[in-house]
Amino acid sequence: MRPPRLGLLACDRLWEPLRSAHGDYAEMYSALLRAAGAEFELVSWAVYAGELPASSEACDAWLVSGSRASAFEDRPWIAPLLEFVRATHATGVRQVGICFGHQVLAHALGGRVERAAGGWGLGNIELTLRDRAGVPSNVPDRPQLFMAHQDQVVKLPPGAMWLAEAPHCPHAMFALGGSTLGIQPHPEFSAAFMRDMTLDQSLNLPEPLRAQALASYAAPVDSLVVGRWIAQFLGLQRA
């Protein structure tokens, strides 16, 4: 039997020198999912450059990446992406969105995304699970995960299950219809990547936030546990 075909909808490229030092989204997601025991063939589309699959059935499951873009922006590639994830949801093919991908899923399916009034959410941040239905038992009630975003979901899609919240970001995870999962944190990012990104002056971070975030990266995170959840949800776990 062939391994499942996982489609990556790459909504950005990580910028230099981060990409050369840590890899791009495809390498990061592959490393996370393989460490979680997943087996798959990864196929990637540069959505940010106008590439999209012909059909949501081109792959067995989908992963929508992070991005420096906003889900509500009028960029030429965003409206086709929204339509694609709506079609994927309608067919019942499984899809997971991370950070920007989480926001795209919410926005496309009837929720609302806005620039966060409180500014950046950045660091190793504790979340609280609100609903354990569909969440594996090995995911702790208060998982620690890396977060790096300025936008957030302010209204969930109709019928969505509100799975988790963070102090600065109420709608940090949601599930809809058994086939769509949105996760605001970045389980694919390593502590080394987070440090290098936080030190990158191009982000124009407030210095107190930068210092607080850098201090938080010494604490352990639950990224691998969440990676196993994603792999299981997408049907990529080895038997």
Phi, psi and omega per residue, in radians:
M1 nan 2.453 3.088
R2 -1.344 2.639 3.063
P3 -1.196 2.753 3.080
P4 -1.021 2.584 3.125
R5 -1.698 2.007 -3.136
L6 -1.772 2.128 3.114
G7 -1.649 2.174 3.069
L8 -1.736 2.061 3.016
L9 -1.599 1.624 -3.067
A10 -1.400 1.961 -3.033
C11 -1.690 0.120 3.119
D12 -3.004 2.953 2.891
R13 -2.001 2.414 2.998
L14 -1.154 2.545 -3.003
W15 -1.570 2.825 3.093
E16 -1.413 2.561 0.103
P17 -1.540 0.126 -3.082
L18 -1.108 -0.693 -3.066
R19 -1.125 -0.752 3.136
S20 -1.164 -0.599 -3.089
A21 -1.392 -0.571 -2.962
H22 -2.207 -0.085 -3.059
G23 1.532 3.026 3.134
D24 -1.790 -3.024 -3.066
Y25 -1.002 -0.715 -3.104
A26 -1.051 -0.765 3.132
E27 -1.168 -0.701 -3.112
M28 -1.173 -0.797 3.129
Y29 -1.155 -0.696 3.115
S30 -1.060 -0.798 -3.130
A31 -1.089 -0.771 3.141
L32 -1.075 -0.870 -3.042
L33 -1.232 -0.631 3.112
R34 -1.229 -0.650 3.056
A35 -1.103 -0.486 3.122
A36 -1.455 0.038 3.094
G37 1.590 0.278 -3.120
A38 -1.473 2.672 3.064
E39 -2.264 2.180 -3.025
F40 -2.904 2.857 2.948
E41 -1.873 2.126 -3.110
L42 -1.636 2.248 3.041
V43 -2.169 2.251 -3.021
S44 -2.031 2.466 3.022
W45 -2.073 2.309 3.092
A46 -1.428 1.393 -3.077
V47 -1.060 -0.646 -3.133
Y48 -1.088 -0.348 3.110
A49 -1.783 0.192 3.076
G50 1.669 0.064 3.110
E51 -1.476 2.392 3.010
L52 -2.554 2.587 3.049
P53 -1.103 2.731 3.113
A54 -1.210 -0.480 -3.065
S55 -2.701 2.643 3.072
S56 -1.203 -0.202 3.105
E57 -1.614 0.141 3.076
A58 -1.198 -0.371 3.108
C59 -2.346 2.888 -3.139
D60 -1.408 -0.406 -3.135
A61 -2.794 2.837 -3.024
W62 -2.309 2.573 3.061
L63 -2.245 2.187 -3.136
V64 -1.838 2.124 -2.952
S65 -1.428 3.081 2.959
G66 -1.273 3.037 3.137
S67 -2.939 2.714 2.984
R68 -1.426 -0.129 3.091
A69 -1.355 2.989 3.047
S70 -1.954 2.462 -3.092
A71 -1.086 -0.404 -3.096
F72 -1.693 0.069 3.141
E73 -1.307 2.741 -3.140
D74 -1.678 0.955 3.049
R75 -1.523 2.566 -3.005
P76 -1.090 -0.408 -3.091
W77 -1.594 -0.192 -3.025
I78 -1.346 -0.755 3.135
A79 -1.050 -0.785 3.066
P80 -1.084 -0.607 3.085
L81 -1.129 -0.758 3.108
L82 -1.037 -0.734 3.134
E83 -1.153 -0.659 -3.135
F84 -1.130 -0.787 -3.113
V85 -1.229 -0.525 3.029
R86 -1.112 -0.780 3.134
A87 -1.125 -0.690 3.117
T88 -1.096 -0.776 3.114
H89 -1.083 -0.700 -3.117
A90 -1.140 -0.561 -3.141
T91 -1.445 -0.250 -3.121
G92 1.459 0.114 3.041
V93 -1.224 2.388 -3.016
R94 -1.284 2.467 3.119
Q95 -2.557 2.505 3.079
V96 -2.202 2.327 3.063
G97 -1.982 2.366 -3.140
I98 -1.999 2.219 3.105
C99 0.976 -1.874 3.061
F100 -0.968 -0.675 3.112
G101 -1.080 -0.695 3.042
H102 -1.032 -0.770 -3.139
Q103 -1.190 -0.672 3.098
V104 -1.075 -0.794 3.128
L105 -1.044 -0.811 -3.137
A106 -1.087 -0.823 -3.090
H107 -1.114 -0.755 -3.092
A108 -1.168 -0.528 -2.998
L109 -1.798 0.288 2.983
G110 1.898 0.065 3.056
G111 -1.539 -2.879 -3.132
R112 -2.452 2.431 3.138
V113 -2.155 2.401 3.138
E114 -2.464 2.831 2.955
R115 -1.144 2.291 -3.068
A116 -1.142 2.272 -3.138
A117 -1.117 -0.520 -3.107
G118 -1.519 0.060 3.120
G119 1.479 -2.750 -3.054
W120 -0.991 2.450 2.828
G121 -1.875 1.960 -2.991
L122 -2.556 2.277 3.050
G123 2.353 -3.037 3.005
N124 -1.559 1.830 -2.880
I125 -2.080 2.436 3.101
E126 -1.466 2.239 3.047
L127 -1.819 2.868 3.061
T128 -2.190 2.170 3.058
L129 -1.253 2.317 3.114
R130 -1.733 -0.484 -3.052
D131 -2.548 2.059 -3.085
R132 -1.547 -0.072 3.132
A133 -1.079 2.111 -3.125
G134 1.491 -0.099 3.103
V135 -1.698 2.190 -3.121
P136 -0.978 2.608 -3.063
S137 -1.154 -0.393 -3.126
N138 -1.417 -0.121 3.038
V139 -1.388 2.126 -3.087
P140 -1.153 2.765 3.123
D141 -1.108 -0.495 3.140
R142 -2.238 1.298 -3.114
P143 -1.222 2.543 3.029
Q144 -1.751 2.220 -3.089
L145 -2.542 2.684 3.078
F146 -1.331 2.379 3.077
M147 -2.306 2.529 3.122
A148 -2.744 1.666 -3.078
H149 -2.809 2.735 3.037
Q150 -1.997 -0.396 3.083
D151 -1.732 2.826 3.050
Q152 -2.708 2.795 3.071
V153 -1.341 2.101 3.132
V154 -1.792 -0.241 3.073
K155 -2.556 2.234 -3.132
L156 -1.363 2.727 3.053
P157 -1.098 2.680 3.091
P158 -0.993 2.323 3.106
G159 1.450 -0.019 -3.108
A160 -1.265 2.581 3.045
M161 -1.616 2.118 -3.104
W162 -1.448 1.857 -2.964
L163 -1.606 -0.642 -3.015
A164 -2.714 2.723 3.099
E165 -2.395 2.758 3.006
A166 -2.185 2.778 -3.100
P167 -0.953 -0.646 -3.095
H168 -1.689 -0.119 -2.955
C169 -2.543 1.588 -3.044
P170 -1.017 -0.768 -3.041
H171 -1.714 1.252 -3.015
A172 -1.489 -0.364 3.074
M173 -2.654 2.529 3.035
F174 -2.638 2.788 3.033
A175 -2.302 2.636 -3.101
L176 -2.531 2.151 2.977
G177 1.195 0.219 3.110
G178 1.371 -0.097 -3.092
S179 -2.227 -0.040 -3.080
T180 -2.250 2.247 -3.102
L181 -2.341 2.222 3.102
G182 -1.985 2.304 -3.106
I183 -2.313 2.006 -3.136
Q184 -1.235 -0.687 3.131
P185 -1.171 3.019 -3.102
H186 -1.998 1.475 3.088
P187 -1.185 -0.316 -3.122
E188 -1.376 -0.281 -3.108
F189 -1.453 2.442 3.055
S190 -1.598 2.892 3.084
A191 -1.100 -0.648 3.125
A192 -1.123 -0.732 3.088
F193 -1.107 -0.798 -3.122
M194 -1.039 -0.711 3.106
R195 -1.082 -0.842 -3.103
D196 -1.124 -0.714 3.114
M197 -1.126 -0.746 -3.117
T198 -1.139 -0.545 3.120
L199 -1.417 -0.202 -3.129
D200 -1.195 2.037 -3.059
Q201 -1.198 -0.274 -3.138
S202 -1.157 -0.314 3.132
L203 -1.338 -0.286 3.129
N204 0.922 0.854 -3.129
L205 -1.373 2.533 2.949
P206 -1.043 2.360 -3.043
E207 -1.058 -0.680 3.085
P208 -1.075 -0.667 3.097
L209 -1.155 -0.743 3.121
R210 -1.018 -0.827 -3.113
A211 -1.128 -0.736 3.135
Q212 -1.104 -0.764 3.137
A213 -1.114 -0.809 -3.130
L214 -1.027 -0.694 3.132
A215 -1.143 -0.525 -3.060
S216 -1.292 -0.316 -3.017
Y217 -1.316 -0.164 3.099
A218 -1.329 -0.352 -3.102
A219 -1.404 2.650 3.128
P220 -1.181 2.726 3.094
V221 -2.188 2.853 -3.122
D222 -1.816 0.556 -3.066
S223 -1.077 -0.745 -3.093
L224 -1.169 -0.657 3.088
V225 -1.072 -0.767 3.114
V226 -1.211 -0.599 3.044
G227 -1.049 -0.699 3.083
R228 -1.125 -0.679 3.099
W229 -1.079 -0.810 3.138
I230 -1.066 -0.801 3.139
A231 -1.048 -0.743 3.117
Q232 -1.142 -0.774 -3.114
F233 -1.080 -0.678 -3.105
L234 -1.456 -0.041 3.119
G235 1.322 0.583 -3.062
L236 -1.866 -0.044 -3.100
Q237 -1.213 2.420 3.026
R238 -1.136 2.568 3.129
A239 -1.191 nan nan
